[in-house]
Amino acid sequence: MIKKKLTKPYQLLTLGLTATLLLVGCDDDSNNNSNTTPNIENPTNPSENLGSISGSVVDQISLEPIANATIIVAGQQYTSDADGKFQLTNLKVGETVTLIINAEGYPERSFTTSVSNGTATEVEYQLNNDNTVVSVTQVASEAFNLVIEDLGAQVRIPANALQRADGQPIVGNVTVSMDVVTPSVDPEEMPGGYGIVGGGFMESWGALIITAQDDDDNELVLVEGNMASLVIPVSTRSLAPLQEQLPLFFYDIVQQGWVQTSTATLQTLVNGTQVYAADVNEIGSWNVDVAMETVNVIGCVADTDGVRIDNALVKGDGINYSAITTAITDSNGDFSLPVRRDSKMLVFAQNGNRTSNAQSIITASGNYRITEGCLTVSTENDSLSIRLTWGEQPEDVDSHLLNPSGGHIFFANEGRLSAAPFANLDVDDTDSFGPEFITVRNLMIGRYRYGVENFSETKNPGLKNSPVNVFLAGPTIRSRTLTPTVNDDNINSIFWHSFDLVVDESCNITYESVDRWLTDEEAFNTFEVVASTPRYCVAP
């Protein structure tokens, strides 16, 4: 980790807490067949346990529930209630579920969720009309041209090139939507994940989701012999030179995976934006990718009582590449997670709504064995995790967490999990994109404050347009992704006070949005350490 200068008042604060570093070792275990390509289903053969997903559909900005949204999963349709809620049951543990969600006034969105450990997973699905989504409604006899100039994204469909998938006449007007997927910022946004049909995983350089439907919400497809032209903005965490041509993949909903169809060609637009262009013969999700050469990260998952956890979901989130791979722990809590060789990634586990601590791992040409204990998930409902990502710029962005007793967890005071303050900055990335990962166990009664600092202090772009994303998860709080709603245009606005969490005596967490930009002085006053005796909640 790069040593950072401490120049600001609240950066000079020291709490006298000892940081505990989680060390792991590298294992060149040739007997584990490190270069084999794992099957898309799962490399660790999960048992047949069943779980469920309790979902909520909300507006991304207001977080208000969206009623009467339609959710399509494997051909089955569900509807959200007045509180935006719905439930999917009898799902196989380890199964990757793709949800297609539609709601009036919002473009169609696809989400991928995995089921873990036979427990109910609570997920918040956020719909938005942000600058990555555009829709055009008109008659089918006209050509469609969808453009997002700031991103360089474009979809062109010729006139009279669309028809209903069932062969019946189109009803009324046609709405075509384009959703730009930015895997460098949020790799979990990719519909269907990163599995390739027939086995293996890929890393992405950018993707588009194209949908088309008539006024009765009938699915539309391209008429045979017609092609749509795509321009996909480059979005990757890789710093390697861009290749002139890369494989182009299409997401096959029936086979639940990606299929290579052709190639995409690199172009540079007038404004300098780099994109990949291609002509395609399908309406759906398109992805510029390369199949990964993988090795395995070998480890285990346990709870804080030391009991191994079976059917826990383990994720490998690329730091210098854009992809997420998954594995499921076996009956002994062990896992073998396929990840990209010769690369750096974040590895963590999920057990229902509980998330483990995270480890930053660097692989070489052989398998990597975690030697300093298991990834650990809290036994009680008294934990939470906060994951921060951002774009290529600002280069260095930092998380700050203030706990109720005045403990300040940030890069200069990483904390620890085994003793007070029972909070730790597991991963601190200083070189674009993130992630930063904070784990909290043994929640204190009172108010937690969380903020994000533009440590680089660069404004082209600032945090709002970087964009910055904060993923919050915990057993008694809905998993959600948070972004600033107001631009940080003021040159002194370098600190985003994102939210507060209020914990009661039974470890129930109340989320309170703050969403306010602060100056240095305001941030110092807000996150000033005022020490008090901690009181810990007790989960029922």
Backbone torsions as a table, in degrees:
resi	resn	phi	psi	omega
1	MET	NA	134.8	179.1
2	ILE	-67.8	133.6	177.7
3	LYS	-73.7	130.7	-176.3
4	LYS	-104.7	145.4	177.3
5	LYS	-77.5	144.2	-179.9
6	LEU	-106.9	97.0	-173.7
7	THR	-114.9	-16.8	-174.4
8	LYS	-99.5	154.5	-174.9
9	PRO	-53.8	-48.6	-175.6
10	TYR	-77.6	-9.5	173.7
11	GLN	-82.6	-14.7	-180.0
12	LEU	-86.7	-6.5	-177.5
13	LEU	-68.5	134.8	173.6
14	THR	-128.2	141.5	-174.5
15	LEU	-112.0	-1.4	179.7
16	GLY	72.9	18.1	-179.8
17	LEU	-94.1	142.8	-179.5
18	THR	-91.1	125.7	177.6
19	ALA	-80.8	135.9	177.2
20	THR	-104.1	118.6	179.5
21	LEU	-88.3	133.3	177.4
22	LEU	-91.0	109.4	-175.2
23	LEU	-99.6	140.4	177.4
24	VAL	-130.5	159.4	-177.7
25	GLY	-118.1	161.0	-177.9
26	CYS	-102.9	135.1	-176.4
27	ASP	-126.3	110.8	175.6
28	ASP	-83.9	73.7	-172.4
29	ASP	-93.6	88.7	-175.6
30	SER	-65.6	-22.8	-179.7
31	ASN	-70.6	-13.2	-179.3
32	ASN	-89.8	10.3	174.7
33	ASN	55.9	58.7	-168.8
34	SER	-64.0	-24.4	-175.4
35	ASN	-101.8	8.6	176.3
36	THR	-73.4	152.0	-179.9
37	THR	-91.8	119.2	-176.7
38	PRO	-71.0	154.3	176.8
39	ASN	-74.8	149.0	-177.4
40	ILE	-61.3	-29.5	-174.5
41	GLU	-63.0	-58.5	176.9
42	ASN	172.2	139.5	-177.3
43	PRO	-82.2	-5.0	-173.2
44	THR	-121.9	15.0	173.1
45	ASN	48.2	74.0	-179.3
46	PRO	-66.5	158.1	176.4
47	SER	-76.3	176.4	-172.5
48	GLU	-89.6	24.1	176.3
49	ASN	-58.1	152.8	178.8
50	LEU	-115.4	146.9	177.9
51	GLY	-135.4	-173.1	-179.7
52	SER	-144.2	162.5	176.1
53	ILE	-123.5	121.1	172.1
54	SER	-97.5	109.2	-174.4
55	GLY	-108.7	154.3	173.4
56	SER	-133.6	135.7	176.7
57	VAL	-104.1	123.4	-175.9
58	VAL	-137.0	162.5	171.5
59	ASP	-74.8	132.1	-174.5
60	GLN	-63.6	-34.0	-176.6
61	ILE	-83.0	-52.9	-175.8
62	SER	-84.2	-19.5	-174.0
63	LEU	62.2	18.0	175.6
64	GLU	-77.4	144.0	-178.3
65	PRO	-66.7	150.2	177.0
66	ILE	-113.2	112.1	-179.8
67	ALA	-83.3	155.8	174.6
68	ASN	61.1	24.7	170.8
69	ALA	-74.0	144.7	177.4
70	THR	-99.2	134.4	-178.6
71	ILE	-121.9	119.8	-179.4
72	ILE	-109.1	124.1	179.4
73	VAL	-132.6	117.6	178.1
74	ALA	50.3	41.6	177.0
75	GLY	85.0	-9.4	178.3
76	GLN	-95.4	139.1	-177.9
77	GLN	-109.2	136.2	177.3
78	TYR	-125.4	163.3	179.7
79	THR	-131.6	134.6	178.1
80	SER	-74.4	146.7	-179.1
81	ASP	-84.8	-168.6	-177.0
82	ALA	-61.2	-24.6	177.9
83	ASP	-96.8	12.5	179.3
84	GLY	76.2	11.7	-171.2
85	LYS	-98.7	152.4	172.0
86	PHE	-154.7	167.3	-178.9
87	GLN	-140.3	136.4	174.5
88	LEU	-111.8	125.9	-175.7
89	THR	-120.4	171.4	177.3
90	ASN	54.8	43.9	177.2
91	LEU	-96.5	136.3	-179.3
92	LYS	-68.3	131.6	177.4
93	VAL	-60.9	132.6	-178.4
94	GLY	92.3	-9.5	-178.8
95	GLU	-74.4	138.7	173.7
96	THR	-93.3	120.5	-174.6
97	VAL	-109.6	126.9	176.3
98	THR	-102.2	123.6	179.7
99	LEU	-109.4	131.2	173.9
100	ILE	-108.4	117.4	-172.1
101	ILE	-116.6	129.6	176.3
102	ASN	-123.4	142.1	174.3
103	ALA	-150.1	147.5	-178.4
104	GLU	-60.4	129.9	179.5
105	GLY	89.6	-0.3	-179.5
106	TYR	-128.7	145.7	172.9
107	PRO	-70.6	154.8	178.2
108	GLU	-63.0	139.7	178.0
109	ARG	-129.6	148.0	175.6
110	SER	-112.7	141.3	179.1
111	PHE	-134.8	149.0	177.1
112	THR	-119.2	130.1	-179.0
113	THR	-133.1	140.6	176.6
114	SER	-109.4	146.1	-178.3
115	VAL	-101.0	132.1	-176.5
116	SER	-130.7	139.9	165.6
117	ASN	58.8	27.1	172.7
118	GLY	64.2	16.1	-178.7
119	THR	-110.0	166.0	178.0
120	ALA	-77.6	122.2	178.1
121	THR	-100.8	126.2	179.8
122	GLU	-100.5	121.4	-176.7
123	VAL	-131.6	140.6	177.3
124	GLU	-105.2	119.8	179.4
125	TYR	-100.2	119.5	-171.6
126	GLN	-104.2	127.5	175.2
127	LEU	-102.2	145.3	-176.8
128	ASN	-147.1	165.6	171.2
129	ASN	-123.6	51.0	-175.3
130	ASP	-84.0	-170.9	-173.7
131	ASN	-78.9	8.7	174.7
132	THR	-102.9	0.9	-176.6
133	VAL	-128.8	136.6	175.6
134	VAL	-144.1	145.4	179.0
135	SER	-133.2	148.5	176.0
136	VAL	-130.6	130.2	177.1
137	THR	-117.8	125.3	-178.9
138	GLN	-165.8	-177.7	178.7
139	VAL	-76.3	151.2	-176.2
140	ALA	-69.4	-17.8	-178.3
141	SER	-77.5	-4.9	177.2
142	GLU	-104.2	153.9	176.7
143	ALA	-73.3	145.2	178.0
144	PHE	-102.3	132.8	177.4
145	ASN	-136.9	104.2	-178.9
146	LEU	-105.4	128.6	-175.4
147	VAL	-137.8	136.3	166.1
148	ILE	-119.6	97.6	-170.4
149	GLU	-61.9	-40.8	-177.4
150	ASP	-60.2	-31.8	-178.2
151	LEU	-97.3	-18.8	-176.3
152	GLY	83.5	10.7	-177.2
153	ALA	-83.8	146.2	-179.8
154	GLN	-157.4	143.7	171.7
155	VAL	-132.6	129.2	176.4
156	ARG	-122.9	128.4	178.0
157	ILE	-125.6	126.6	-177.9
158	PRO	-63.2	161.4	174.6
159	ALA	-62.7	144.4	177.4
160	ASN	58.2	29.5	-176.7
161	ALA	-102.8	1.6	-177.7
162	LEU	-115.1	146.4	174.4
163	GLN	-146.0	162.6	177.2
164	ARG	-69.1	145.1	-179.8
165	ALA	-63.4	-28.2	-179.1
166	ASP	-91.0	4.0	176.6
167	GLY	83.8	-4.4	-179.7
168	GLN	-80.7	163.8	-179.9
169	PRO	-64.3	147.4	176.2
170	ILE	-67.8	138.5	179.7
171	VAL	-100.2	114.9	175.1
172	GLY	69.2	-144.9	-179.5
173	ASN	-81.5	171.8	179.3
174	VAL	-119.0	135.0	174.7
175	THR	-112.3	122.1	175.6
176	VAL	-112.5	130.5	-179.7
177	SER	-120.2	147.0	175.5
178	MET	-126.2	125.0	-179.9
179	ASP	-119.8	118.6	-179.5
180	VAL	-85.7	121.7	177.7
181	VAL	-94.1	128.9	-178.3
182	THR	-115.6	83.1	-175.6
183	PRO	-64.9	-19.4	177.0
184	SER	-68.6	-27.3	-179.1
185	VAL	-94.3	-48.9	-178.5
186	ASP	-138.4	87.5	-177.8
187	PRO	-63.1	-20.6	178.9
188	GLU	-75.8	-5.4	177.1
189	GLU	-73.7	-15.3	-175.2
190	MET	-67.5	122.6	179.5
191	PRO	-64.4	131.1	177.1
192	GLY	79.0	-0.2	-179.3
193	GLY	77.0	-151.8	-171.8
194	TYR	-124.0	17.7	-179.4
195	GLY	-80.2	139.7	179.2
196	ILE	-98.3	135.7	176.2
197	VAL	-60.2	128.5	-177.1
198	GLY	96.6	-7.4	175.7
199	GLY	118.6	146.6	177.0
200	GLY	101.5	172.5	-179.5
201	PHE	-132.7	161.1	-178.7
202	MET	-130.3	160.3	169.8
203	GLU	-112.3	149.6	-169.0
204	SER	-108.8	149.2	171.9
205	TRP	-115.0	13.5	178.4
206	GLY	132.5	153.4	-176.2
207	ALA	-152.2	158.3	173.7
208	LEU	-130.1	143.5	170.9
209	ILE	-114.0	119.9	179.0
210	ILE	-113.1	129.0	176.5
211	THR	-126.8	151.1	178.0
212	ALA	-145.4	133.7	179.2
213	GLN	-154.0	158.3	178.7
214	ASP	-93.6	-171.4	-174.4
215	ASP	-66.6	-18.7	176.2
216	ASP	-98.9	17.7	177.7
217	ASP	63.5	25.1	174.4
218	ASN	-77.1	137.6	179.9
219	GLU	-69.0	137.2	178.8
220	LEU	-114.3	148.1	178.9
221	VAL	-130.3	169.6	176.8
222	LEU	-76.3	138.8	172.6
223	VAL	-65.6	138.1	-177.8
224	GLU	-53.2	134.2	-179.3
225	GLY	95.5	-10.2	178.7
226	ASN	-98.9	152.7	-179.7
227	MET	-129.3	146.3	171.4
228	ALA	-104.7	142.6	178.8
229	SER	-100.3	128.9	-178.6
230	LEU	-116.0	143.3	168.2
231	VAL	-125.9	112.3	-172.8
232	ILE	-107.0	117.9	178.7
233	PRO	-62.8	140.5	176.4
234	VAL	-67.8	128.7	177.3
235	SER	-144.5	101.0	-177.7
236	THR	-149.9	148.9	173.8
237	ARG	-86.3	-7.6	-179.6
238	SER	-72.2	139.6	177.6
239	LEU	-100.8	5.2	179.2
240	ALA	-71.3	151.6	177.5
241	PRO	-57.2	140.9	-179.7
242	LEU	-71.8	138.7	178.1
243	GLN	-83.6	149.8	-178.6
244	GLU	-64.2	-33.4	176.6
245	GLN	-136.0	141.6	176.8
246	LEU	-135.2	154.6	177.9
247	PRO	-61.6	146.4	177.5
248	LEU	-114.7	127.6	-176.3
249	PHE	-114.6	147.8	175.8
250	PHE	-117.1	136.8	-179.9
251	TYR	-83.2	117.8	179.5
252	ASP	-91.8	107.9	-175.9
253	ILE	-64.3	-37.2	-177.9
254	VAL	-65.8	-45.1	-178.2
255	GLN	-87.5	-4.3	177.0
256	GLN	56.2	48.3	178.3
257	GLY	-172.0	176.4	-175.4
258	TRP	-95.8	140.8	-179.6
259	VAL	-126.6	127.4	177.5
260	GLN	-74.2	133.7	-178.4
261	THR	-117.4	-35.0	-175.4
262	SER	-163.9	-153.5	177.0
263	THR	-128.9	160.3	175.5
264	ALA	-117.4	148.1	-174.1
265	THR	-110.4	134.0	-180.0
266	LEU	-70.8	134.5	175.1
267	GLN	-136.0	153.5	174.6
268	THR	-117.4	120.5	-178.1
269	LEU	-76.0	170.5	-176.9
270	VAL	-58.0	-36.4	-179.0
271	ASN	-82.9	5.4	177.8
272	GLY	93.3	-8.0	179.1
273	THR	-66.2	133.9	178.7
274	GLN	-97.6	135.0	-175.7
275	VAL	-139.7	163.9	170.1
276	TYR	-114.4	133.1	-176.6
277	ALA	-116.9	147.0	179.4
278	ALA	-162.8	156.9	170.2
279	ASP	-104.5	136.6	-174.6
280	VAL	-132.7	159.7	-177.5
281	ASN	-114.4	18.7	-179.4
282	GLU	-136.7	147.2	168.4
283	ILE	-93.2	127.2	-178.4
284	GLY	160.9	-146.7	-176.8
285	SER	-101.9	128.7	-178.4
286	TRP	-125.3	141.1	-167.9
287	ASN	-141.7	128.7	174.2
288	VAL	-90.2	115.6	-168.7
289	ASP	-144.4	168.2	168.7
290	VAL	-135.3	133.3	176.3
291	ALA	-63.6	134.8	-176.0
292	MET	-85.3	142.9	162.2
293	GLU	-84.7	123.9	-171.1
294	THR	-114.0	153.3	164.8
295	VAL	-124.0	175.6	-177.6
296	ASN	-112.6	134.3	167.2
297	VAL	-91.9	122.5	-174.0
298	ILE	-110.5	128.4	-179.1
299	GLY	-167.3	-160.3	-178.0
300	CYS	-146.4	163.7	177.7
301	VAL	-126.7	132.2	178.6
302	ALA	-139.2	166.7	174.0
303	ASP	-94.2	179.5	-175.3
304	THR	-71.8	-8.8	172.1
305	ASP	-91.0	0.4	179.4
306	GLY	87.0	4.9	-179.8
307	VAL	-83.0	126.6	178.6
308	ARG	-65.7	145.2	-175.4
309	ILE	-113.6	120.3	174.9
310	ASP	-90.0	158.3	178.5
311	ASN	58.0	26.5	171.7
312	ALA	-82.1	146.5	-180.0
313	LEU	-90.5	124.7	178.9
314	VAL	-110.4	135.0	-178.5
315	LYS	-122.3	140.6	171.3
316	GLY	-114.4	109.3	-176.0
317	ASP	-104.1	113.7	-176.3
318	GLY	-61.4	136.8	175.2
319	ILE	-96.3	-42.6	176.4
320	ASN	-109.3	23.3	169.3
321	TYR	-154.7	160.9	-172.9
322	SER	-108.3	93.9	176.2
323	ALA	-171.6	156.8	170.6
324	ILE	-127.4	128.9	173.9
325	THR	-115.1	158.5	-174.9
326	THR	-135.1	158.4	173.1
327	ALA	-148.3	161.9	177.8
328	ILE	-118.9	135.6	-179.9
329	THR	-70.7	149.0	179.6
330	ASP	-85.7	-168.5	-174.8
331	SER	-64.9	-17.0	178.0
332	ASN	-101.3	7.2	-179.6
333	GLY	79.8	9.6	-179.7
334	ASP	-89.1	153.4	176.6
335	PHE	-141.8	157.1	172.2
336	SER	-131.9	103.8	-170.4
337	LEU	-101.1	117.7	176.4
338	PRO	-73.5	129.3	178.1
339	VAL	-138.9	170.7	-179.9
340	ARG	-71.8	135.5	176.8
341	ARG	-71.0	157.5	176.8
342	ASP	52.8	51.4	-176.6
343	SER	-154.0	178.5	-177.9
344	LYS	-122.1	136.3	-179.5
345	MET	-150.1	166.0	175.1
346	LEU	-101.9	130.5	-180.0
347	VAL	-121.3	130.0	178.1
348	PHE	-152.8	169.4	-176.8
349	ALA	-126.7	154.5	175.7
350	GLN	-129.0	136.8	177.6
351	ASN	-129.1	95.7	-169.7
352	GLY	64.0	-126.1	178.0
353	ASN	-94.4	9.8	177.0
354	ARG	-98.2	135.8	-179.9
355	THR	-116.7	139.2	180.0
356	SER	-77.6	176.2	165.3
357	ASN	-64.0	164.0	-179.6
358	ALA	-116.1	153.6	175.5
359	GLN	-129.0	136.9	174.0
360	SER	-91.2	123.7	-170.8
361	ILE	-126.4	140.0	175.6
362	ILE	-115.9	121.4	-179.8
363	THR	-98.4	159.8	173.6
364	ALA	-120.1	-136.7	-176.2
365	SER	-90.5	-7.6	-178.6
366	GLY	-122.2	176.9	179.8
367	ASN	-62.5	156.8	-176.5
368	TYR	-124.3	121.4	-179.4
369	ARG	-107.6	126.1	175.7
370	ILE	-75.9	118.9	-171.6
371	THR	-105.0	-15.2	-175.8
372	GLU	-101.7	59.8	174.2
373	GLY	86.7	172.8	-177.7
374	CYS	-82.8	155.9	162.0
375	LEU	-60.6	135.4	-168.2
376	THR	-120.4	128.0	178.9
377	VAL	-109.1	138.9	-178.6
378	SER	-63.1	137.7	177.6
379	THR	-70.2	-37.1	-175.5
380	GLU	-98.7	169.5	175.4
381	ASN	-83.4	56.8	-174.0
382	ASP	-134.8	39.8	-175.6
383	SER	-141.5	167.9	172.0
384	LEU	-160.0	163.4	176.5
385	SER	-135.0	147.2	-179.2
386	ILE	-132.1	119.3	-178.7
387	ARG	-117.3	127.5	-176.9
388	LEU	-113.0	130.7	170.3
389	THR	-132.0	162.7	177.6
390	TRP	-155.4	-172.1	-178.3
391	GLY	-89.5	-166.9	-179.1
392	GLU	-65.0	-33.0	177.2
393	GLN	-130.1	145.0	-5.1
394	PRO	-60.6	150.4	-174.6
395	GLU	-66.9	-41.3	-175.2
396	ASP	-121.8	117.3	178.1
397	VAL	-125.2	140.8	-173.2
398	ASP	-125.2	145.2	172.8
399	SER	-90.6	145.2	174.6
400	HIS	-134.7	127.3	176.7
401	LEU	-126.8	124.0	176.1
402	LEU	-107.5	123.0	-178.9
403	ASN	-93.2	170.0	-174.2
404	PRO	-61.4	-23.2	-179.6
405	SER	-92.0	4.2	177.9
406	GLY	98.9	0.6	178.2
407	GLY	-71.1	132.9	-176.7
408	HIS	-114.3	109.5	179.7
409	ILE	-96.6	118.9	176.6
410	PHE	-162.6	-172.0	-169.1
411	PHE	-61.2	-28.6	-179.3
412	ALA	-88.8	-5.3	179.7
413	ASN	-149.4	82.6	-168.9
414	GLU	-71.3	-18.6	178.8
415	GLY	79.6	-162.3	177.2
416	ARG	-163.8	158.5	-177.5
417	LEU	-101.8	-24.1	-174.0
418	SER	-79.8	-14.3	179.6
419	ALA	-152.7	177.2	-179.8
420	ALA	-52.4	136.0	14.8
421	PRO	-91.2	9.6	-178.3
422	PHE	55.8	38.1	176.4
423	ALA	-147.4	142.0	-174.5
424	ASN	-148.3	138.2	169.0
425	LEU	-83.3	94.8	-174.5
426	ASP	-67.1	-41.9	-175.5
427	VAL	-134.8	129.9	179.3
428	ASP	-126.3	103.4	-179.0
429	ASP	-95.6	136.3	-176.1
430	THR	-121.3	12.6	-169.8
431	ASP	-133.8	56.8	176.8
432	SER	73.6	148.2	171.6
433	PHE	72.2	-32.6	-172.9
434	GLY	89.9	-162.3	8.6
435	PRO	-94.8	164.6	162.2
436	GLU	-113.6	142.3	-171.6
437	PHE	-137.3	120.9	176.8
438	ILE	-113.9	130.8	174.7
439	THR	-113.5	136.3	177.2
440	VAL	-124.0	131.3	172.6
441	ARG	-127.8	162.7	-177.4
442	ASN	51.8	66.0	-176.9
443	LEU	-58.5	139.2	175.7
444	MET	-86.3	150.4	174.2
445	ILE	-75.7	132.2	179.2
446	GLY	126.5	-156.0	-171.0
447	ARG	-106.2	125.3	168.5
448	TYR	-98.1	141.8	174.7
449	ARG	-119.5	137.1	178.8
450	TYR	-126.1	133.8	179.0
451	GLY	-140.5	161.7	-178.6
452	VAL	-125.1	129.5	-176.6
453	GLU	-110.4	131.9	170.4
454	ASN	-80.7	83.8	-174.1
455	PHE	-65.8	-33.1	179.9
456	SER	-69.6	-23.3	-179.8
457	GLU	61.0	23.9	175.7
458	THR	-90.5	152.6	-173.2
459	LYS	-124.5	15.9	-177.7
460	ASN	-129.3	76.7	0.7
461	PRO	-90.9	174.5	170.8
462	GLY	-84.3	-167.8	-176.4
463	LEU	-66.4	-37.8	-176.9
464	LYS	-58.8	-45.0	-175.5
465	ASN	-97.2	6.6	-179.0
466	SER	-61.5	-45.7	-7.1
467	PRO	-96.9	157.9	177.8
468	VAL	-94.3	139.1	177.8
469	ASN	-131.9	134.5	176.5
470	VAL	-120.7	121.4	178.0
471	PHE	-103.7	121.4	-176.8
472	LEU	-113.0	131.8	179.9
473	ALA	-147.1	146.6	176.5
474	GLY	-172.4	160.7	-176.5
475	PRO	-60.5	-32.2	-177.1
476	THR	-113.3	20.4	177.6
477	ILE	-141.4	141.7	-176.9
478	ARG	-67.3	133.9	175.7
479	SER	-66.1	129.6	-177.7
480	ARG	-152.8	153.1	175.5
481	THR	-104.4	133.1	-174.2
482	LEU	-120.9	138.8	177.6
483	THR	-137.0	154.2	175.8
484	PRO	-64.3	144.3	177.3
485	THR	-102.3	-15.0	-177.9
486	VAL	-118.2	136.1	-179.7
487	ASN	-66.6	143.3	176.4
488	ASP	-91.3	64.0	-175.5
489	ASP	-74.3	-32.2	179.4
490	ASN	-63.7	128.7	-177.0
491	ILE	-59.0	-24.9	-179.7
492	ASN	-90.1	-5.1	-178.5
493	SER	-86.1	87.0	-176.5
494	ILE	-116.1	2.8	-176.6
495	PHE	-130.1	121.6	179.8
496	TRP	-103.3	109.4	173.6
497	HIS	-79.3	102.1	-169.4
498	SER	-77.8	-57.4	-175.2
499	PHE	-157.5	165.5	168.4
500	ASP	-117.5	152.5	174.3
501	LEU	-125.3	126.6	-179.9
502	VAL	-108.3	121.4	-175.7
503	VAL	-106.3	129.8	177.5
504	ASP	-95.4	-176.1	-174.2
505	GLU	-66.3	-21.9	-179.7
506	SER	-98.7	13.7	177.5
507	CYS	71.7	15.4	171.6
508	ASN	-74.0	137.6	-175.5
509	ILE	-111.4	128.4	173.9
510	THR	-106.4	121.9	180.0
511	TYR	-85.7	131.4	177.3
512	GLU	-127.0	112.7	178.3
513	SER	-69.3	136.7	173.6
514	VAL	-111.7	-54.8	172.3
515	ASP	51.1	57.3	-175.9
516	ARG	-135.1	136.4	176.6
517	TRP	-84.4	138.4	-176.8
518	LEU	-123.6	149.4	169.0
519	THR	-82.3	174.8	177.3
520	ASP	-54.0	-47.7	-176.2
521	GLU	-66.9	-40.8	178.6
522	GLU	-64.8	-40.2	178.5
523	ALA	-64.3	-40.1	178.4
524	PHE	-61.7	-43.5	179.9
525	ASN	-67.8	-37.2	-178.1
526	THR	-72.1	-39.6	-175.4
527	PHE	-106.8	20.4	176.5
528	GLU	-65.5	138.2	-179.5
529	VAL	-79.4	117.9	173.1
530	VAL	-121.7	95.8	-170.6
531	ALA	-66.2	139.0	173.9
532	SER	-148.7	167.3	-178.6
533	THR	-74.0	123.4	-178.5
534	PRO	-70.7	144.4	171.5
535	ARG	-123.8	128.9	-173.5
536	TYR	-102.9	142.0	179.3
537	CYS	-77.1	162.5	177.7
538	VAL	-125.7	115.4	-178.3
539	ALA	-74.3	139.4	179.9
540	PRO	-69.1	NA	NA
